[in-house]
Amino acid sequence: MPELIPGLAGVPVARTKVSYLDGNQGILEYRGIRIETLAERANFVETAYLLLFGKLPNRAELEKFSSGLRAHRKIKFRIIDLIKCLPENGHPMDTLQAAVAALGMFYPTRGDVRNPENQYWSAVRLIAKLPTIVAACARIRHGDEHIPPRDDLGHSENFLYMLTGAVPDKLMAEVLDAALILHAEHTMNASTFSGMVTASTLADPYTVVSSAVGTLKGPLHGGANQEVLEMLREIGSVEKVRDYIQGKLNRKEKIMGLGHREYKVKDPRGVFLQGLAKKLFARYGGSPLYTILQEVERVADDLLSSQKKVYPNVDFYSGIVYQKMGIEDDLFTPIFAMARVAGWLSHWIEQVRDNHIFRPVDIYEGRRSLDYVPLEKRE
């Protein structure tokens, strides 16, 4: 019998050129470029192109890609009707998954999903339309009409406009854009693998992304940044931080936003987001939760880092950044999906290029060779 590896932990399942991670050194690269460099110097649209097609776009390529994204931001009115028909108290991730799956009926993949032209425009549509869906969901559930996208605004700028009805200032848009870059890809995580399994059946890309969105919704994958804010509210004040953290450690309970199964040093995405948080709070003023967050990191560093190498991850600071931007807590994971769709689609393209359908085996542990017992003789 083969050896069982629970959760396929450490089992290679694919070859990739999309991203590279070294958890001991705190390195994350997209197509060979450090994420800090991309977050500092590129924008999300450039980064999405890099992930999808293996290189930074030249001027003509960037113009075509950007124009395509702007042209495809709008969503069909029937998608809006679908969102309106869903329960307003449902989680936005459920709405996003349903809407993305429905998109595939409006844009059926004509011909082979391995066709480069089909791949290009499918990727453009999904990257362009996810922000529109998320913003529409955020407004419709509160009884407000959705705000159509504007093609004169940048990717992140337009999302914040659709969310609030006001064009954001430059810093807000830049911070969101950098956050999207940092969340765009992260090697073989659960949602990426889920998408690849679906892709290996040669399903259309809308089904692939819908599958990945459903996986991201699970509390063991997405949503930790929302739970960080819930933790800060539970702590309540800076004076209670040390006792709270020590109590968690004594009970061997997880502290949200701290630690990562891959990183043995501070998550490089978390380091960059910490800098973004400082910029935001310096410009727009502090908050009690931000003060508590800083104290949690200081206490955790004192109690944990030197012995167990547990450091803040990307979720530790991303929630407080989004909250400062006026974004509701349960939209954090849909925004994660808005970014990660670029990574999911990059792996989709890679998967179908040299496709083998995923067909692992299981280890049977049940009974065998039993007789059928007639109903009247069963106990």
C-alpha positions as CSV (number, residue, x, y, z in Angstrom):
1,M,0.0,0.0,0.0
2,P,1.3,3.5,-0.7
3,E,2.1,5.8,2.2
4,L,-0.6,8.3,3.0
5,I,0.5,11.9,3.1
6,P,-2.3,13.9,4.8
7,G,-3.2,17.0,2.8
8,L,-0.4,16.2,0.3
9,A,1.9,18.1,2.6
10,G,5.3,18.5,0.9
11,V,4.3,16.4,-2.1
12,P,5.2,18.1,-5.4
13,V,2.2,18.2,-7.7
14,A,3.4,20.5,-10.6
15,R,6.3,22.2,-12.2
16,T,5.9,26.0,-12.4
17,K,7.6,29.1,-13.5
18,V,5.0,31.5,-12.0
19,S,6.4,32.2,-8.5
20,Y,9.2,31.2,-6.1
21,L,9.2,31.1,-2.3
22,D,12.0,30.6,0.2
23,G,10.5,30.6,3.6
24,N,13.9,30.5,5.4
25,Q,15.1,33.7,3.7
26,G,11.8,35.5,3.5
27,I,11.8,35.6,-0.3
28,L,8.8,35.7,-2.6
29,E,9.3,36.3,-6.3
30,Y,6.9,36.6,-9.2
31,R,8.6,35.3,-12.4
32,G,11.9,36.0,-10.8
33,I,11.2,39.5,-9.5
34,R,11.0,40.2,-5.8
35,I,7.5,41.2,-4.6
36,E,8.9,44.2,-2.7
37,T,10.3,45.5,-6.0
38,L,7.0,45.0,-7.8
39,A,4.9,46.6,-4.9
40,E,7.3,49.6,-4.9
41,R,7.8,50.2,-8.6
42,A,5.0,48.4,-10.6
43,N,1.3,48.6,-10.6
44,F,-1.2,45.7,-10.3
45,V,-2.0,45.6,-14.0
46,E,1.7,45.3,-14.9
47,T,2.1,42.6,-12.3
48,A,-0.9,40.6,-13.5
49,Y,0.5,40.7,-17.0
50,L,3.9,39.5,-15.7
51,L,2.3,36.6,-13.9
52,L,0.1,35.6,-16.8
53,F,2.6,35.9,-19.7
54,G,6.0,35.5,-18.0
55,K,7.4,39.0,-18.6
56,L,6.8,42.6,-17.9
57,P,4.8,44.2,-20.7
58,N,6.4,46.7,-23.1
59,R,4.6,49.9,-23.8
60,A,2.4,48.5,-26.6
61,E,1.5,45.3,-24.6
62,L,0.7,47.3,-21.5
63,E,-1.6,49.6,-23.5
64,K,-3.5,46.7,-25.1
65,F,-3.8,44.9,-21.8
66,S,-4.9,48.0,-19.9
67,S,-7.4,49.0,-22.6
68,G,-8.8,45.5,-22.5
69,L,-9.3,45.6,-18.8
70,R,-11.0,49.0,-19.0
71,A,-13.3,47.8,-21.8
72,H,-14.4,44.7,-19.9
73,R,-15.1,46.2,-16.4
74,K,-18.8,46.3,-17.0
75,I,-20.9,43.3,-16.1
76,K,-24.2,42.1,-17.7
77,F,-27.4,43.4,-16.1
78,R,-28.4,39.8,-15.4
79,I,-25.4,39.4,-13.2
80,I,-26.6,42.4,-11.2
81,D,-30.0,40.9,-11.1
82,L,-28.5,37.6,-9.8
83,I,-26.7,39.5,-7.0
84,K,-29.9,41.3,-6.1
85,C,-31.7,37.9,-5.8
86,L,-29.2,36.5,-3.4
87,P,-29.7,36.9,0.4
88,E,-28.4,40.2,1.6
89,N,-27.0,38.6,4.7
90,G,-25.0,36.0,2.8
91,H,-21.3,36.2,2.7
92,P,-19.8,38.2,-0.2
93,M,-17.6,35.2,-1.0
94,D,-20.7,33.2,-1.8
95,T,-22.0,35.9,-4.0
96,L,-18.6,36.2,-5.8
97,Q,-18.5,32.5,-6.4
98,A,-22.0,32.4,-7.8
99,A,-21.4,35.5,-10.0
100,V,-18.1,34.2,-11.4
101,A,-19.7,30.8,-12.2
102,A,-22.5,32.6,-14.0
103,L,-20.1,34.7,-16.0
104,G,-19.0,31.6,-17.9
105,M,-22.5,31.3,-19.4
106,F,-22.3,34.8,-20.9
107,Y,-18.7,34.3,-22.2
108,P,-18.6,30.7,-23.2
109,T,-15.1,29.6,-24.2
110,R,-15.2,29.1,-28.0
111,G,-12.8,26.4,-29.0
112,D,-9.9,24.9,-27.0
113,V,-9.1,26.5,-23.6
114,R,-5.5,26.0,-24.6
115,N,-5.9,28.6,-27.4
116,P,-3.7,31.6,-26.5
117,E,-6.3,34.1,-27.8
118,N,-9.0,32.5,-25.6
119,Q,-6.7,32.5,-22.6
120,Y,-5.8,36.2,-23.1
121,W,-9.4,37.5,-23.3
122,S,-10.7,35.2,-20.6
123,A,-8.0,36.5,-18.3
124,V,-8.8,40.1,-19.2
125,R,-12.5,39.6,-18.5
126,L,-12.0,37.9,-15.1
127,I,-9.4,40.3,-13.8
128,A,-11.5,43.3,-15.0
129,K,-14.9,42.0,-13.8
130,L,-14.1,40.7,-10.3
131,P,-13.8,44.2,-8.8
132,T,-17.1,45.2,-10.3
133,I,-18.8,42.2,-8.9
134,V,-17.3,42.7,-5.4
135,A,-18.2,46.4,-5.4
136,A,-21.7,45.7,-6.6
137,C,-22.2,43.1,-3.9
138,A,-21.0,45.5,-1.2
139,R,-23.6,48.1,-2.3
140,I,-26.6,46.0,-3.3
141,R,-26.7,44.2,0.1
142,H,-27.2,47.5,1.8
143,G,-30.0,48.5,-0.6
144,D,-27.9,50.8,-2.7
145,E,-27.6,50.6,-6.5
146,H,-24.3,49.5,-7.9
147,I,-22.1,52.1,-9.4
148,P,-20.9,51.4,-13.0
149,P,-17.2,51.4,-13.6
150,R,-15.3,54.3,-15.1
151,D,-12.8,53.6,-17.8
152,D,-10.8,56.8,-17.1
153,L,-9.7,55.5,-13.7
154,G,-6.9,53.1,-12.8
155,H,-7.6,49.5,-11.7
156,S,-7.6,50.1,-7.9
157,E,-8.8,53.7,-8.2
158,N,-11.9,52.4,-10.1
159,F,-12.7,49.7,-7.5
160,L,-12.7,52.2,-4.6
161,Y,-14.8,54.6,-6.8
162,M,-17.4,51.8,-7.4
163,L,-17.4,51.0,-3.7
164,T,-18.0,54.5,-2.4
165,G,-19.1,56.7,-5.3
166,A,-16.1,59.0,-4.7
167,V,-12.8,59.1,-6.5
168,P,-10.2,58.2,-3.9
169,D,-7.1,60.3,-3.3
170,K,-3.8,59.1,-4.7
171,L,-2.4,57.5,-1.6
172,M,-5.5,55.4,-1.1
173,A,-5.4,54.0,-4.6
174,E,-1.6,53.4,-4.4
175,V,-1.9,51.5,-1.1
176,L,-4.7,49.3,-2.5
177,D,-2.7,48.7,-5.7
178,A,0.3,47.6,-3.7
179,A,-1.8,45.3,-1.5
180,L,-3.3,43.7,-4.6
181,I,0.2,43.0,-5.9
182,L,1.2,41.4,-2.6
183,H,-1.8,39.1,-2.7
184,A,-1.7,38.2,-6.4
185,E,0.2,34.9,-6.1
186,H,1.7,32.6,-3.5
187,T,2.8,29.3,-5.0
188,M,0.9,26.1,-4.4
189,N,-1.7,27.1,-1.9
190,A,-5.1,25.4,-1.4
191,S,-7.1,27.6,-3.8
192,T,-4.5,27.5,-6.5
193,F,-4.4,23.7,-6.3
194,S,-8.2,23.5,-6.3
195,G,-8.2,25.6,-9.5
196,M,-5.6,23.4,-11.1
197,V,-7.5,20.3,-10.3
198,T,-10.6,21.9,-12.0
199,A,-8.4,23.1,-14.9
200,S,-7.0,19.6,-15.5
201,T,-10.4,18.5,-16.6
202,L,-10.2,21.3,-19.3
203,A,-13.1,23.1,-17.7
204,D,-13.5,26.7,-18.7
205,P,-11.6,29.4,-16.8
206,Y,-14.7,30.8,-15.1
207,T,-15.3,27.4,-13.5
208,V,-11.7,27.2,-12.6
209,V,-11.8,30.6,-10.8
210,S,-15.2,29.8,-9.2
211,S,-13.6,26.6,-7.8
212,A,-10.7,28.6,-6.4
213,V,-13.0,31.2,-4.9
214,G,-14.9,28.5,-3.0
215,T,-11.7,27.1,-1.6
216,L,-10.5,30.5,-0.6
217,K,-13.6,31.0,1.5
218,G,-12.7,28.3,3.9
219,P,-11.5,29.6,7.3
220,L,-8.2,27.7,7.1
221,H,-7.3,29.6,3.9
222,G,-8.8,33.1,3.6
223,G,-10.3,35.4,6.1
224,A,-7.5,35.6,8.7
225,N,-7.2,39.4,8.3
226,Q,-10.8,39.7,9.3
227,E,-10.1,37.5,12.3
228,V,-7.2,39.7,13.3
229,L,-9.5,42.7,13.6
230,E,-12.0,40.6,15.6
231,M,-9.0,39.7,17.9
232,L,-8.1,43.3,18.4
233,R,-11.7,44.2,19.3
234,E,-11.7,41.3,21.8
235,I,-8.5,42.5,23.4
236,G,-10.0,46.0,23.8
237,S,-7.0,48.0,25.0
238,V,-3.3,48.1,25.0
239,E,-3.1,47.2,28.7
240,K,-4.7,43.9,28.1
241,V,-2.5,42.7,25.2
242,R,0.2,40.9,27.2
243,D,-2.3,38.9,29.3
244,Y,-4.3,38.0,26.2
245,I,-1.3,36.8,24.3
246,Q,0.1,34.9,27.3
247,G,-3.3,33.3,27.8
248,K,-3.5,32.1,24.2
249,L,0.0,30.6,24.5
250,N,-0.9,28.9,27.8
251,R,-3.9,27.3,26.2
252,K,-2.0,26.5,23.0
253,E,-4.4,28.5,20.9
254,K,-3.6,30.1,17.6
255,I,-3.0,33.9,17.6
256,M,-4.5,35.3,14.4
257,G,-2.1,36.9,12.0
258,L,1.0,35.4,13.5
259,G,3.0,32.5,12.0
260,H,3.0,30.9,8.5
261,R,3.6,27.3,7.5
262,E,6.1,28.5,4.9
263,Y,7.9,31.4,6.4
264,K,10.5,31.0,9.2
265,V,11.1,34.7,9.2
266,K,8.8,37.7,8.9
267,D,6.5,37.4,5.9
268,P,8.0,39.8,3.3
269,R,4.4,40.7,2.3
270,G,3.7,41.6,5.9
271,V,6.8,43.7,6.1
272,F,5.7,45.8,3.1
273,L,2.1,46.1,4.3
274,Q,3.4,47.3,7.7
275,G,5.1,50.2,5.8
276,L,1.8,50.9,4.0
277,A,0.0,51.0,7.3
278,K,2.4,53.5,8.6
279,K,1.8,55.8,5.6
280,L,-1.9,55.5,5.9
281,F,-2.1,56.2,9.6
282,A,0.4,59.0,9.3
283,R,-1.8,60.7,6.7
284,Y,-5.2,60.0,8.1
285,G,-4.6,59.7,11.8
286,G,-4.3,56.7,14.2
287,S,-6.9,54.4,15.7
288,P,-7.2,52.4,18.9
289,L,-7.1,49.1,17.0
290,Y,-3.9,50.1,15.2
291,T,-2.3,50.9,18.5
292,I,-3.4,47.5,19.9
293,L,-2.1,45.8,16.8
294,Q,1.4,47.4,17.2
295,E,1.4,46.2,20.8
296,V,0.4,42.7,19.8
297,E,3.4,42.5,17.5
298,R,5.7,43.9,20.2
299,V,4.5,41.4,22.8
300,A,4.5,38.5,20.4
301,D,8.0,39.4,19.4
302,D,9.0,39.4,23.1
303,L,7.3,36.1,23.9
304,L,7.6,34.1,20.7
305,S,10.0,35.2,18.0
306,S,13.3,34.4,19.6
307,Q,12.3,30.9,20.5
308,K,9.6,29.7,18.1
309,K,10.3,32.0,15.1
310,V,6.7,33.1,14.8
311,Y,6.3,36.4,13.1
312,P,3.4,38.5,11.6
313,N,2.2,37.3,8.2
314,V,0.5,39.1,5.4
315,D,-2.9,39.0,7.2
316,F,-1.6,40.7,10.3
317,Y,-1.5,44.2,8.7
318,S,-3.7,43.9,5.6
319,G,-7.0,44.0,7.6
320,I,-6.1,47.2,9.5
321,V,-5.0,48.7,6.1
322,Y,-8.3,47.9,4.5
323,Q,-10.3,49.1,7.5
324,K,-8.5,52.4,7.4
325,M,-9.6,52.7,3.8
326,G,-13.2,52.3,4.9
327,I,-13.7,48.8,3.6
328,E,-16.0,46.5,5.5
329,D,-14.4,43.4,7.2
330,D,-16.2,40.7,5.3
331,L,-15.0,42.3,2.0
332,F,-11.3,41.5,2.8
333,T,-11.4,38.0,1.4
334,P,-13.2,39.0,-1.8
335,I,-10.5,41.7,-2.3
336,F,-8.0,38.9,-1.8
337,A,-9.7,37.0,-4.6
338,M,-9.6,40.2,-6.8
339,A,-5.9,40.0,-6.5
340,R,-5.3,36.3,-6.5
341,V,-7.3,35.8,-9.7
342,A,-4.1,36.8,-11.6
343,G,-2.2,34.0,-9.9
344,W,-5.0,31.4,-10.4
345,L,-5.2,32.2,-14.1
346,S,-1.4,32.0,-14.5
347,H,-1.4,28.5,-13.1
348,W,-4.4,27.6,-15.2
349,I,-2.5,28.6,-18.4
350,E,0.5,26.6,-17.2
351,Q,-1.6,23.6,-16.3
352,V,-3.5,23.2,-19.6
353,R,-0.3,23.8,-21.6
354,D,0.9,20.3,-20.8
355,N,-2.2,18.9,-19.1
356,H,-2.6,15.7,-17.1
357,I,-5.8,15.3,-15.3
358,F,-5.4,15.0,-11.6
359,R,-6.2,11.5,-10.4
360,P,-4.7,10.7,-7.1
361,V,-5.4,7.4,-5.3
362,D,-6.9,6.7,-1.9
363,I,-6.2,4.0,0.7
364,Y,-9.2,1.8,1.2
365,E,-9.8,0.8,4.8
366,G,-13.3,-0.5,4.7
367,R,-14.7,-4.1,4.7
368,R,-14.7,-6.3,1.6
369,S,-16.5,-9.3,0.1
370,L,-19.7,-9.0,2.1
371,D,-22.9,-10.7,1.2
372,Y,-26.1,-8.8,0.5
373,V,-28.6,-9.1,3.4
374,P,-32.3,-9.0,2.4
375,L,-34.3,-6.3,4.1
376,E,-36.3,-8.7,6.3
377,K,-33.2,-10.2,7.8
378,R,-31.4,-7.0,8.7
379,E,-31.1,-6.0,12.3
